[in-house]
Amino acid sequence: MNITVFQALKEGEQQLLLHQVPDARLDAEYLLAGVLNLPRLSLLIEKQKILSREEYAAYRSFLDRRASREPLQYILEEQPFMGYSFRTDKRALIPRNDTEAVCEEALSHIRGRMQVLDLCTGTGAVGIAIKKMRPGCDVTLSDLSREALSLARENAERLQADVRILEGDLFAPVQGDRFHLIVSNPPYIPEGLRGTLQKEVEKEPEMALFAGADGLDFYRRIAREAPLHLHEKGWLVLECGDDQPAAVAALLAQDFEDIRIIRDMNGHDRGISARLKEAAGGKRID
């Protein structure tokens, strides 16, 4: 049976619609483009191309996975972030475009050679992007998840980013170290929202998502421990949920100043940027 690109896309769209997959047509295009190793828009001029038996079978397999609501980025094993292509799979949270606003905020505070910590690094996207764009910086990636760090290591090698990678619970692996900048996208979803999230999100690692009854558990720890690991007047840049900036800012107010809200490209609150007060110096390790 000869199946053209046009027919395959129509078939894929119908299957994904049947399973209530958002953006069914667009996802069908991405999946087929991934099988054919073509840019998605190239499908428009390849509409009458006949798929080989192997290509069609691979496409059908991708469609079945997407119909089960497996994230598109896990199927294609790739996600762009800050102009770089990162490997993605179920070992770590998928980098979001919205997080680019947090990364850009972190980059805006870098002057010359600085020590940077990407806390709860996941795929390594933020820290690796910083290293690529500010190659003079010394960048450390840390995470509690060994699986996530194995993926971050693959991404660092893939993008030829010379970064230090450490495993441990929050600041535990960097005891005694100080940084000019700490950036983090920690878990921040309240436990009560389990089972109510988009089905794709619930396929991502739980430990990267949930953070206590109000979603603020990690921010409490970061607010308490970050001053021990920042140089004088060092910067802290955090991603958070769009309803959390006020609560996170309140947690930081004792030891941080110049606190401001970071907004993403859609104008939504996406995080907090803050600078360590000089008066907090007594808490630091010298």
Steps between C-alpha positions, in 0.01 A plus 500: 500500500648835393455773761595855414615766744166676451303184582720416798452844648123479462495156659722615785291808568183292520656250741632771731170688491323180601720487810448871574865590447547879491630641169437171324591616149816675614614198701434267207723724289779503757485123538515432128775757451693322776464165325608645165775712658364811330410849625127506568428764236670285236202265519302761307710441190524124557125435517502238225809316623429130554602369840703182515363210704756574771420872509129435526550244779719744694241775455221271621708417808552869572129569460408223743739644759362850454142372516587358844588863588874443520655846454604585146848598623556155652402329176722719284771507771574864429401847616641840397596738781679836463597407144654164593361152449474293821440128525181428694354182643317374807808544721434872547248781472459638148655848457223754430519806279369704795814412697706691244389820677661371821818407312512844335460666839791297636714595200426869559677485837823345373801728475831347399608169652252387764423181690148385412289223655203348316311337788247222420647496150297219341607477136766763570334740258536822702854445622628370168340790312671741740835330444457513122402867505745608772790257442725680750279397791558198722166318498389224738191285442348317797199277553378232739398273210781280367288430192457870426872560542581223254287686247659835591842342447393378154381849414823658621701261284268548204535878519866495601435692820771470765290494817536338843223250582420405861240271658326574828210652688478871419816672636651184653746433214636858505568536871778755547459641149383851418352636179438839346172375355263218594219418258237234559176358364403288803184291543212733585166325440282450814438136592126557486517541123611140441264338253370833369790598274518468123554133419832575332633675811410200714734290281796708620703409812300559819803615696542789254140613542359488852610702804279462805154621587544852361777436245746718694712238679806549279478879512507489881818294491659714230418823686662357813806335343587712195663780706755241616604440141503847344782749471431847635215663305454179303188436294225242540268433204207262550221370282162461670133453421311802371308529829807468724727808454358692796543203733854430375594868530378500861723201577802682355435841657707445815833439325446632147434837335431631148228236479314509171255283309611338174236485227509263205439580133124475556508751784438237767683507833772237468750553778690717746838673483668620821839616629654402833504782754832605646345457844457129420878461476525349846315196370748433227788257511827695471 
